[in-house]
Amino acid sequence: MTLMHAESDRIYRIVSVSGDGDRHRRLLDMGFTPGSEIYVAGYAPFGGTVLVSLRGFSVALRENAADLINVECADGL
Amino acid sequence: MDYNIALVGNPNVGKTSVYNKITHSFEHVGNWHGVTVEAVSKDILFEHRRITVCDLPGLYSLTVYSPEEGVSRDAVCAGDHQAIIDVCDVNDLSRNLYLTLQLLEVGAPVVLTLNMMDELSRRGQVVNYRKLEAALGLPVVPMSTKRHSEVHILLSVTVDYIEHSRHKRRELPYLKKLPTEQIKTIIEKNAEKAGIDLLYAAVKVMEDDSYVLEKLALSEEQKAGIAALGEGLQDKLAAVRYEYIDKIMDGVIMSSVADEHHEMHEHYVHDVPLTQSEREEAEKRGDEEELKHIRLHGKIKKNEDLKRRGFSGADRIFLNKYLALPLFFVIMLAVFFVTFGDYMPGYWMKTGLEWIFDNALHDPVEKGLTNVGAWNWVTGLVTDGIIDGLGGVLVFLPQIVLMFLFLALLEDSGYISRVAFMTDGLFRKIGLSGRSVFTMLMGFGCSATAVLTSRGMEDEKMRKKTVMLTPFMSCSARFPVYSAICAAYFASGKAFVIFGMYILGAAIALVYAAVLNKIKKFKSGEMSFIMEMPPYRIPTVTRVFQILWHNAKAFVIRVGTVVFAINIIVWLLSSFGVGTVDGKTVFGYCGDVQVKSFLEYFASAIAPVFAPLGFGGGEHGWQAVTALLSGLAAKEVVLSSMESFGGVDVIFGSNYCAALSFVVFTLLYVPCIATLTAIKKEAGWKWMLGGAALQLITAYVVALIFYWMGILFVYNAGAAVSIIIVLAVAAIVAAVVTHVIRTRNVCIGCPGAGSCGGSCGRKRKK
């Protein structure tokens, strides 16, 4: 499952970050490393952009970035 | 002793605030990312040493993605700074340290600063910075820019570091987990040839950094050798860096006593059953009181946990799927109402200033000059030209400053980033991004400075389009024109007309963006949008006064220089002229002899062009045209020159429609020279000329429509209203039809609003 298909208000764990090039590296630089937990806060009103929190900060990702992040559920629900 | 020091760090960690404190400057700061777009530096004297302090744009890593991040990287890698102050936001330390590690990899002389300590302690946390100092082997200075003494300590530590510590490159243990040494051996010669630090080059090779790879110019053989060392080095590198950070961060940030007390309070005073078994027991017993307590505590716990993860609860409301946009409109409306509405703070201050200019300056001066028998034209120059002209603009000082204040507050509180997030989906459809919203909202303050904030946008075409369309946003200098004309002609619907102008400008900009995006040449590329949401912050009182003072000063200086000079030139040209009186050619002051002024000759020649808009013809047509022409220098002059001609009611007479079309034209026509220069700088000649032409044509056409619709409304209100309704209905029908056609194949409930191309795996509509 990629981040784009995650549900709001849940906590997920990053399994892997796919893709290559700048976008991939930027995600790694921002701390989207496998094993980190992220909280999916919600989606923008017009869709296509997701707001997540990790390592103590919030960040908005468009689907072309969010789709690179493979996640699994981590809040035991 | 001269030193060079640079401020480096992630975006929005307060580098510029530190810089401003150190150098006593007023560089623009804001609570969002990428406010600083170029390196700024200043010399200061500190304990008999001359220090050049340089503020650099923020960056996440030394592998860069935009030109202004490149500026920072080059500054760091050039190595001509004796010390690099790495500014970190202590509330988000682990990500900030990621950059610190990269600085250490390059071997930069780093002094680490933990900024925003005040926010940390407000959260009930403390930092054991000694631990960090020992782990990283660097001086660490915890501070807050709110206290000057701490800035002093930072400088003192930095100077001490430069003078007394022998800078030694640190061993970074995590690099041993990677084939760093092997890569070093392979690329050694290339790095030397390219003049790049060997370790830095090796790390960048692992990261696949195109900039460094190009410089190294590796042979195919070398590339193969590196490829043989294993795949996914880039991922591994990021992983080991974060692993190392987590290791050294262990026990650095702790909850202070206050928080522990909270825990104790939770467990013992209320005696809340928090374990799973206790909870089940309560459920079994059906103890409603107890269960309510448990739920409440569960909620508090969860919110605390989310806060620790970086989510602010306010976003539940401000970014709520349904509330977000209505809230945004309410906030903007409130801002406009408080600033421009009748009987609001802005209104009272303006009325007060008007009274002072009329009764305390204009009348006594006129009387005084007439009494001493000064020449008529001198009296005219002083009273009509200078006092009325400048006074007419200066009375708007309170409202313009209020406008800037609100914009700055929205920016500082962190709300503007949220606006970018929630409008991103909408803006993307027309080829702009949420980031364009920054620039466009700033355009409500001043177009020229707004254009500069466009730097840092990822896509060049999108950036240039944003730059070109920003002047359509009604800048604060245009507002006095609306206000003065509305006061004279549309007094009852003043706030409505003014707000309407702001909406009209924005709507036209958006329509153009949509149209341009349909043309292949101007279509934006696909952009990845990764934008950090800054935390919500309450601006300090000092900051509010700083904004007020700075903007008031800038406005008064502008009125005192540019507007003053142009005003006098316009007044002289419009008050002196040549003409034939009693068969003789005479030259003189128009107040004394019946002659046409120089400006009248010129403006009359082009005035007929504006006749279809309602304000070009007639006896006073040339004055309206002159006002527009002089407005090219600065939009404030439009009103000041009209004031010096005797006021708007003299120029437009009883022609309401002409006044309206003039307001519309003022909103949309070519921006001031300062803005044009800024556009040229950011996007080039072609975009500047294209933009200016686009604006001129738009202004003409839209003003024409408004004028004739106005005329129609006056003579046959029913017909005008009917036309508007028919057009609105047609537009809605067209929108619905195209939407239905477009979304025929979209998945139901797709989080990408249909843009996923089916990858979301949800069912598609038939």
Interface residues (C-beta under 8 A of the other chain):
Chain A: M4 H5 I11 V17 D20 D22 R23 H24 R25 R26 L27 L28 D29 M30 G31 T33 P34 G35 S36 E37 I38 Y39 A41 G42 Y43 A44 P45 F46 G47 G48 T49 V50 L51 S53 L54 R55 G56 F57 S58 V59 A60 L61 R62 E63 N64 A65 D67
Chain B: Y60 S61 T63 Y65 N91 D92 L93 S94 R95 Y98 E207 D208 Q234 D235 A238 A239 Y242 L306 R308 R309 G310 F311 S312 D315 L319 N320 K321 Y322 A324 L325 A420 F421 M422 T423 D424 G425 L426 R428 K429 G434 E526 M527 S528 F529 I530 M531 E532 M533 P535 C750 P751 G752 A753 G754 S755 C756 S759 C760 G761
